[in-house]
Amino acid sequence: MTIGISIALMLASLLMMLLILLRKGKGGGLSDLFGGGFSSSFGSSSVVERNLDRLTVITGLLWLVCIVALGLLLRP
């Protein structure tokens, strides 16, 4: 069971790094390559940015659940 959670933790960590690198910074980011540069003129974030935000939050929650589960399973 701990091996499965450890693998899920590693995958979530890699996905979190990728999602954070895709986020748009002050000068633009890698998300511009995938359509993140097209935002509306009303000052709201684009659909790509909102979906990227949601994926980042969901992946962060999965990462946190994996950390807590491993901590509970491996405590002495």
C-alpha positions as CSV (number, residue, x, y, z in Angstrom):
1,M,0.0,0.0,0.0
2,T,2.8,2.4,0.8
3,I,4.5,1.7,-2.5
4,G,1.3,2.8,-4.4
5,I,1.0,5.9,-2.4
6,S,4.7,6.6,-2.9
7,I,4.3,6.3,-6.6
8,A,1.3,8.5,-6.6
9,L,3.3,11.1,-4.6
10,M,6.1,11.0,-7.1
11,L,3.7,11.4,-10.0
12,A,1.9,14.3,-8.3
13,S,5.2,16.0,-7.5
14,L,6.3,15.8,-11.2
15,L,2.9,17.0,-12.3
16,M,3.0,19.9,-9.9
17,M,6.4,21.0,-11.2
18,L,5.1,20.9,-14.7
19,L,1.9,22.8,-13.9
20,I,3.9,25.5,-12.0
21,L,6.3,25.9,-14.9
22,L,3.3,26.3,-17.3
23,R,1.8,29.1,-15.3
24,K,2.1,32.6,-16.8
25,G,4.5,34.9,-15.0
26,K,5.1,38.6,-15.3
27,G,6.9,38.3,-18.6
28,G,4.9,35.4,-20.0
29,G,5.6,31.7,-19.6
30,L,5.5,28.4,-21.2
31,S,1.7,28.6,-21.1
32,D,1.9,31.0,-24.1
33,L,3.1,28.1,-26.2
34,F,-0.1,26.2,-25.6
35,G,-2.6,29.0,-26.1
36,G,-2.3,30.7,-22.7
37,G,-1.5,34.0,-24.3
38,F,-5.0,34.5,-25.7
39,S,-6.9,36.3,-22.9
40,S,-10.0,38.5,-23.2
41,S,-9.7,42.3,-23.1
42,F,-12.0,42.5,-20.1
43,G,-9.2,41.8,-17.6
44,S,-10.4,38.3,-16.8
45,S,-8.1,35.3,-17.1
46,S,-8.5,33.0,-20.1
47,V,-10.1,29.6,-20.0
48,V,-6.6,28.0,-20.3
49,E,-5.4,29.9,-17.2
50,R,-8.5,29.0,-15.2
51,N,-8.2,25.3,-16.1
52,L,-4.5,25.4,-15.3
53,D,-5.3,26.9,-11.9
54,R,-7.9,24.2,-11.2
55,L,-5.5,21.4,-12.2
56,T,-2.8,22.9,-10.0
57,V,-5.1,23.1,-7.0
58,I,-6.3,19.5,-7.5
59,T,-2.8,18.2,-8.0
60,G,-1.7,20.1,-4.8
61,L,-4.5,18.5,-2.8
62,L,-3.6,15.1,-4.1
63,W,0.0,15.7,-3.2
64,L,-1.1,16.8,0.3
65,V,-3.3,13.7,0.8
66,C,-0.4,11.5,-0.3
67,I,2.0,13.1,2.2
68,V,-0.5,12.8,5.1
69,A,-1.3,9.2,4.2
70,L,2.3,8.2,4.1
71,G,2.9,10.0,7.4
72,L,0.1,8.0,9.0
73,L,1.2,4.7,7.5
74,L,4.9,5.0,8.3
75,R,4.7,6.4,11.8
76,P,6.2,4.2,14.5
